[in-house]
Amino acid sequence: MTARTATWLLDEMGAAHRPEVDRDPIRLVLPQPLMEQPGVESLRAELSPGEDPVTIDLVAHGPHLLIAGTTGSGKSELLLTLLTGLAAAYPPTEVSFVLMDFKGGSSFAVLAGLPHTMSVETNLAEAESLRTFDALSAELRRREELFLAAGAADFRAYRHAHPNADLPRLVVAIDELRVLVDDHPQAAALLARLAATGRSLGFHLVLATQRAQGAVSPDVRSNLGTVICLRTATEQESWDLLGTADAVTIAADSPGRAYLRHGGGPPRPFQAGQFSVTTGPPTLVRWTDGEPDADPAPWRDLTVRIGAEAVSRALPVPAKAVTPALPGQWTPTPQDRSELPEAAIVGLADLHHERAQRVVRWLPGRDGPVAWIGTTAGGVDVAARAVLDHLARLDPAVPTFVLDGNGVSDSLGAPDSWSVLAADRATPQDLADLLEQLKGHLAGRHLVHLVVTSWGRWSAQRVGTGYETVEEHLAILLRDHGPEVLAAALFGARELAGGRILGLVPTRFYLPAGSTPEHRMVWPTLQRVKEVPGRAVMISPDHPAPGVAVQLTAGAPADVVTGPSSAGTPRR
Ligand SMILES: Nc1ncnc2c1ncn2[C@@H]1O[C@H](COP(=O)(O)OP(=O)(O)OP(=O)(O)O)[C@@H](O)[C@H]1O
């Protein structure tokens, strides 16, 4: 909400009260030089300028901070002021941010450009937020193991012994803790762990909430070093946080007016300053009623300035503890394609436990059979088309057999050497002939490609005059022939997910978008991913259930050679 909207709303409610205002802003130049402070012993940011400035040090007064206040009291601004102040004072190797916005807005997006920002998640959907928490858990374990192996008691000891280590203090900022706690009860345990181990592992939680009661668990509360209480809606909330009723008496038209309390000490009143960019250097100005002359929230200008300084000084940026979420659409780069041209590029895997995203490839002749399970809406046909497209660009001498259940290969211009059967025209005898041919090649120990699309249209079909079905025939072929001779790619929905053949297909991609709960009944228990076309969960011998999220390749341009393996090139 802008100050103008807030004032309008108050006017409408008849509650507006316009105090006398001092229109002279008090300006403070950002820490100069920028980003030169060491962060091992302190993590300090100024919140209010003046002769007796109000600062917060997340090390001395932390390790964690709670910012509470009713709607419009200035929490989000204060969060941005604090984080920008930290970024201006410390280089990214000393402090990094993981920013999560559960408010349904995008307040943190303006900090995305800071070199300190490892991850900024706004409007978090369930899958993404849990993914971020998974990555934080992994980082927590990694730090525990690192310190144990180095014989260091805690973050301080480790950083003193390794002053140049790629290990910043990590500030995890959460805007609207209550939504997180209400919507993701699973996250509570990790929050409690982060809160308890933060001091020793170099994690700092900065939590903002409209109402602390019920949102801040006793575990978290007992580890909070400092509370900043803006205007509260009730006297009880103020008593709860400050031990006094002061915060409920703050005027509704004084956003940024707050009380700071360290531990059990007395609350100290202050007015949070706001950064402002005028023609001069970035400055911090005290809030005055009404719209300031300069841009009231020049976050982008400030982040650009800090970012540009980091680039010009070539400041190192630490490895990301939380890698960015997978894109909603992904196409490989020419470099991805050139790395192993015989392999089809299946997609980009999110290995956030390893702090990496990797290209997933499938190399016919090396990799075992693969299944893609999902509906057209989920992207299964696009995946089939990409594999067929790839095979069409490989050596045409490799015998290729396609049981095309839904015409995916029609527009492909399949090489003449391919044997393609369409489900609506194929007779049992056609099937018998094709399988006979295929078996002949396998008997000669030649590599053969086999692609089946719309598995459900084939699986129960009879072959020749016998009673055996396509599924039974193919299951025997897969059982008796290794990947060096039989490269099989199967695409289907429910029948494939529940088919017996799946026991012979160790690598599978499950595409949840567009699939019904009924479809998923036979799926293994998989991690939840965002349900967008092309988003899949891969399970394989290296990545058993709940699997790994993958964004499948979005179609293959006709002019490049593409190719698939479940191991790949680290990207980040
Ligand atoms: N320190 C400050 N000085 C002046 N104005 C401020 C200050 N902090 C916030 N404001 C103004 O008050 C309004 C509300 O601020 P903010 O969005 O940070 O509130 P909030 O507590 O996060 O509200 P909500 O919980 O409803 O999102 C904004 O328009 C902002 O410009």
The ligand as a Gaussian input file, in Angstrom:
#p B3LYP/6-31G(d) Opt

LIG

0 1
 N        9.379000       4.516000       7.990000
 C        8.399000       4.978000       7.225000
 N        8.287000       6.275000       6.984000
 C        7.301000       6.734000       6.190000
 N        6.386000       6.016000       5.603000
 C        6.451000       4.723000       5.802000
 C        7.449000       4.125000       6.611000
 N        7.262000       2.826000       6.615000
 C        6.191000       2.603000       5.828000
 N        5.717000       3.739000       5.350000
 C        4.556000       3.888000       4.459000
 O        3.480000       3.193000       5.022000
 C        2.829000       2.381000       4.067000
 C        2.670000       0.980000       4.554000
 O        3.956000       0.422000       4.754000
 P        4.225000      -1.135000       4.624000
 O        3.694000      -1.648000       3.336000
 O        5.640000      -1.354000       4.915000
 O        3.283000      -1.662000       5.772000
 P        3.076000      -3.130000       6.252000
 O        3.108000      -3.109000       7.743000
 O        4.018000      -4.052000       5.589000
 O        1.595000      -3.370000       5.765000
 P        0.845000      -4.736000       5.374000
 O        1.018000      -5.686000       6.506000
 O       -0.576000      -4.319000       5.200000
 O        1.470000      -5.172000       4.113000
 C        3.648000       2.484000       2.800000
 O        2.936000       3.246000       1.880000
 C        4.888000       3.198000       3.157000
 O        5.292000       4.131000       2.225000

